Amino acid sequence: MPTTVRPARPDDHPAVAELTAGVYRGEGYSSASYEPALRDVASRAASATVLVAEVDGRLAGAVTVATRGGEWAEQAAPGEAVIRMLVVRADARGAGVGEALVRASLERARADGCTLVRLSSQEDMLAAHRLYERLGFVRTPSYDWYPVPGLFLRTYALPLADAVRPGTG
């Protein structure tokens, strides 16, 4: 089945919240204290872009890409984008949904004039690491960090050499 990626609409927010919290909490990637942030799709959409992937008209995944700074653009300098909270429904994994969401995030970053995309990932998110590396992301250990005690995040970056800068394309 083909995957369609588009910006989330307000009526998508409840389903995106459920999917994001379900994956992070249900698969042991998050604590209960972070669940409100996982569910706050409206806040992410207000200062970043939330993208959804649909397969056969059904929500299959979501991601947040912050291209204009703000609270969702951790560790980013001006002109850099940050990919956050990439999730794919369990029964849609392995079908290219995650890749479609990352590629759409890269296109959003290019369209917004960003020259680099950053992301953080937990150590045990091995399938995500393989996806990022396959798409050209490289490890940036100097940016690795602990957002809260006991939670180590490894980081990756991808330069966007062909990024369109505002006013030039």
N, C-alpha and C positions, 0 to 999 in steps of 0.2 A: 504494500500500500504506500502511496506517496505521502510525504510529510509536508504539511503547509505550516509555515512560520509567519506570524503576524504580531503586531503590537497588541497587548492585552487591552481589552475594553473593561470599563467598570463592572459590567455584568460578569466578567470572567474572574474577578477578584476572589469571590468566595471559593471557587473551585481551585484556583491557584494556591490560595492559602491552605486548603485541605491537602493538596498534593505536596506542597513544600513541607509543611509540618509533618505530614504522614511519612515522607521519605526520611527527613532528618531525624525526627523523634523515633519513628518506627524501626529504623535501621541502626539506631544507636549513635548517630552523628551529632546529637545536640542534647543539651540539658533542658529541663523544664523551664528554667529561667530565660532561655533564648527563644522559646516558642512564641511569645508575643511578637517578636521581631520577624520570625518566619511567617507569621500570619498577617502581618501588616503590609499587605500588597499595595494599598492606597498610598501609604507613605513612600514606598519605593517608587511607585509610578509618578508621584509628584515631583521627584527630583532626579529620577533616572528613567530608563526605558525598561519595561517589563515585556518580554516576548513570550508568546505561547506557541507550542507546536501542537498541531492537530493531525491525527491519523484517522481517516474515515469519519471526519466530523467530530471526533471525540478528543478531549484534552489528553495529550500524551506526555507533555513536558512543559517546563517553563524555565526562564532564566532572567536575571536582572543585569543590565549593562549600564554602568554609570559613566557618562562621557563628559559631564559638566562639573566635576568635583562634587562636593557635598558629603553627607554622612555615609553614603554607600560606596564612596570612592576611596576606601582606606588605602594608604600607602601610595597614592597616585599624585604625581606632580601635574601642573597645568598641561593640557595637551595629551594626557594619558587617560585611558579608559580602564575600568575594572569590571570584570565579570564576576557576578555573585549568584549564589543559590541556584546553581544548575541542578535541575531535578528531572528525572524521567520515570514515568510510571513503570512499575516492575515488569508488567507484561508487554511493554513496548521497548524494552532494552534489547540492544543488539540489532535493531532495525534502522539505525542511522538517525534517530531522533536527537540524541545528544549532539552529534556532529552537526546536524542541521541548525540547532540552536546556537552552537558556538560560531558557526560560519555566519549566521545572521547577526550575531553580536559583533563580529569583526566588521561586517558591512556597516552596521550602525555606527561603530567607532570611526570608520573611514569617512562616512557621510558627515559626521560631526567634526571632522578635521583632526582627529586624534592620530598620533604618530606611534603609539605603543599601547598594547593591551596587557594588563596585569591580572593575575588571579591568585588566590590562595586556596589550598586544598589540604584536607586532613591526610595523614600518613597512610591510612588504610583504604583510601578511595582509589584503589589500584586501577580500576577500569577507566576512571576519569583521567588518571595520570597518563595512561596509554593513549587515550584520545587526544589530550593536549599535546603530547610529544609527536604524535602522528601528524597533527596539524601545524607543527613547526614551533610550538612553544618550547622555550628552554628554561631550565631551572635557574633560579636566582637566589641561591642560598643566603646572600647578604641581606635579603628582605624577609627571610623566614622569621616567624614571630609567634608569640603566645598572646592571643587576644584576651584570654582569661587564664588564670593559673591552671596548669595541667592540660591545656589544649594547644598543641603544637600545630602550626600551619606551615606547610612548605609552599614556596611561591614559584611562579612561572611568569614569563613575559614573552611577548611576541611583537617585534617591531613591525610597523605597518609602513614599509618603504614607499608604497604607492598611495599613501593617504592623501585625500583631497583636502586641501586647506581652505577655510572659508575665504571666498572671494577669488579663488583661483580655478575653480572647476565648476 
